């Protein structure tokens, strides 16, 4: 342990790499709401957070696990689920009268058109104004799951055994993987109808 009058122990969250205090100070000074997007292997969670000096308060929340309430039977860790979770959170925020926010992806290494940006696109399409670069947002075809449906169709024609193994959870849930886009559209309409 270092000793002396000039030695200063850094905050634990700073040492763990969990909090960037300079960024946090800028967020508090800006007074803007922020959309916090966090991911795991199976889920995406979004929160609309109001940053204050005393602490943060969550104004709206949505996660991919909640999509089951709206009829979603697909996976919860893919692009369509991320978009729908963002859309759900955006609808809840707009219903509260919130219209703008900034994105907070923490310290994730982010590539273009990934799940985090799909969730951000969902919030934007729900009516929130979020500053972003249009080049990083995934296109509507990927967000709707057309790439998954196309892959499933190709796999079913070339290797039915691999298709049955790879898409077993979709089949067990009662979804035809080739019709994932239609299922996505139904779930999106249900969210629009129920969240006002």
ZASE-390764 format. One line per field, with one value per residue (C-alpha): residue number from 1; residue in three letters; x, y, z. Coordinates in steps of 0.2 Angstrom, whole numbers. Each point is the difference from the previous one (the first is absolute). Example, Ala and Ser with C-alpha at 12.3 -4.5 7.8 and 13.67 -1.06 7.14 Angstrom:
<nodes>
i: c(1	2)
aa: c(Ala	Ser)
x: c(62	6)
y: c(-22	17)
z: c(39	-3)
</nodes>
This chain:
<nodes>
i: c(1	2	3	4	5	6	7	8	9	10	11	12	13	14	15	16	17	18	19	20	21	22	23	24	25	26	27	28	29	30	31	32	33	34	35	36	37	38	39	40	41	42	43	44	45	46	47	48	49	50	51	52	53	54	55	56	57	58	59	60	61	62	63	64	65	66	67	68	69	70	71	72	73	74	75	76	77	78	79	80	81	82	83	84	85	86	87	88	89	90	91	92	93	94	95	96	97	98	99	100	101	102	103	104	105	106	107	108	109	110	111	112	113	114	115	116	117	118	119	120	121	122	123	124	125	126	127	128	129	130	131	132	133	134	135	136	137	138	139	140	141	142	143	144	145	146	147	148	149	150	151	152	153	154	155	156	157	158	159	160	161	162	163	164	165	166	167	168	169	170	171	172	173	174	175	176	177	178	179	180	181	182	183	184	185	186	187	188	189	190	191	192	193	194	195	196)
aa: c(Unk	Unk	Unk	Unk	Unk	Unk	Unk	Unk	Unk	Unk	Unk	Unk	Unk	Unk	Unk	Unk	Unk	Unk	Unk	Unk	Unk	Unk	Unk	Unk	Unk	Unk	Unk	Unk	Unk	Unk	Unk	Unk	Unk	Unk	Unk	Unk	Unk	Unk	Unk	Unk	Unk	Unk	Unk	Unk	Unk	Unk	Unk	Unk	Unk	Unk	Unk	Unk	Unk	Unk	Unk	Unk	Unk	Unk	Unk	Unk	Unk	Unk	Unk	Unk	Unk	Unk	Unk	Unk	Unk	Unk	Unk	Unk	Unk	Unk	Unk	Unk	Unk	Unk	Unk	Unk	Unk	Unk	Unk	Unk	Unk	Unk	Unk	Unk	Unk	Unk	Unk	Unk	Unk	Unk	Unk	Unk	Unk	Unk	Unk	Unk	Unk	Unk	Unk	Unk	Unk	Unk	Unk	Unk	Unk	Unk	Unk	Unk	Unk	Unk	Unk	Unk	Unk	Unk	Unk	Unk	Unk	Unk	Unk	Unk	Unk	Unk	Unk	Unk	Unk	Unk	Unk	Unk	Unk	Unk	Unk	Unk	Unk	Unk	Unk	Unk	Unk	Unk	Unk	Unk	Unk	Unk	Unk	Unk	Unk	Unk	Unk	Unk	Unk	Unk	Unk	Unk	Unk	Unk	Unk	Unk	Unk	Unk	Unk	Unk	Unk	Unk	Unk	Unk	Unk	Unk	Unk	Unk	Unk	Unk	Unk	Unk	Unk	Unk	Unk	Unk	Unk	Unk	Unk	Unk	Unk	Unk	Unk	Unk	Unk	Unk	Unk	Unk	Unk	Unk	Unk	Unk)
x: c(0	7	2	3	-10	1	-8	-19	-10	-11	-19	-4	-12	14	12	-12	-3	-19	-1	8	-2	5	-13	-13	4	-3	-17	-5	5	-9	-17	-5	-9	10	-5	11	1	8	2	3	1	-19	-8	1	-6	-4	-3	-4	10	0	17	2	14	-9	-2	-9	-19	-7	-15	-4	6	-2	9	-1	-7	-16	-4	-8	-15	-2	0	18	6	17	17	3	19	-2	-3	-19	-2	13	-10	-17	7	6	-17	-9	11	-2	-19	0	12	-11	-16	9	3	18	6	19	15	18	7	11	8	13	16	-6	11	-14	0	-12	-18	1	-13	3	-3	-15	-7	4	-9	-15	-1	3	-15	-11	2	15	13	17	16	8	10	-12	14	1	-19	-5	-12	-18	3	13	-11	-15	10	-1	18	-4	-15	10	14	-14	-7	17	4	-16	3	18	1	-17	9	10	-15	-10	14	5	-18	-7	-5	-9	-9	-4	-7	-12	9	5	17	-3	-15	9	-3	-18	1	11	-13	-14	9	4	-18	-5	13	-7	-18	3	13	-7)
y: c(0	17	13	18	16	0	-17	0	-16	1	-4	-19	2	9	-14	-13	10	1	19	14	15	13	-6	-1	18	6	-10	9	17	-2	-4	-12	-16	-15	-17	-13	-16	-15	-18	-17	-16	-3	17	19	12	19	13	19	8	17	4	10	4	-9	-16	-6	-3	-12	7	-14	-18	-14	-16	-14	-12	11	-3	-17	11	7	-17	-1	-19	3	1	14	3	4	16	-1	-2	14	12	-5	3	18	3	-5	11	15	-2	0	16	9	-4	8	16	-3	5	0	-9	-5	-17	-8	-16	0	-7	-14	-2	3	-4	7	-8	-10	-4	16	11	-11	5	18	-1	-7	15	13	-8	1	18	5	12	-7	7	-14	-3	-8	-11	-11	-3	-17	0	-5	-17	-6	8	-10	-17	-2	-6	-14	-5	-1	-10	-12	-2	-4	-12	-10	-3	-5	-9	-4	-9	15	12	-10	1	18	7	-13	14	9	-16	-4	17	-2	12	-4	8	4	11	10	16	-2	-5	16	11	-7	3	18	3	-7	11	16	-5	-4	14	17)
z: c(0	-5	14	0	-1	-19	-3	-4	-2	-15	2	-1	-15	-9	4	-6	-16	3	2	-11	12	-12	-12	14	5	-18	0	16	-6	-17	9	-14	3	-6	-7	8	-10	8	-8	5	-10	0	4	-3	13	-2	12	-2	14	8	6	16	12	14	-11	-16	-1	-13	-9	-12	-2	-13	-3	-12	13	1	-19	5	7	-18	-8	-5	-1	-9	8	12	-5	-18	-10	-2	19	4	-12	8	17	-5	-8	16	10	-12	0	19	1	-13	10	15	-11	-2	-18	0	7	-3	-2	14	-6	15	-6	-12	-16	-12	-19	-12	-2	16	14	9	-15	-4	17	-3	-17	9	12	-14	-10	16	-1	11	-7	2	-8	-11	-16	-13	-6	16	1	-7	-15	1	-8	13	14	-5	0	-19	1	12	-10	-16	9	7	-18	-7	14	-1	-19	2	17	8	15	4	-3	13	13	-3	0	13	13	-14	-5	18	3	-15	-12	-18	-1	-18	6	13	-9	2	18	3	-9	11	16	-5	-4	17	9	-9	4	19	5	-2)
</nodes>
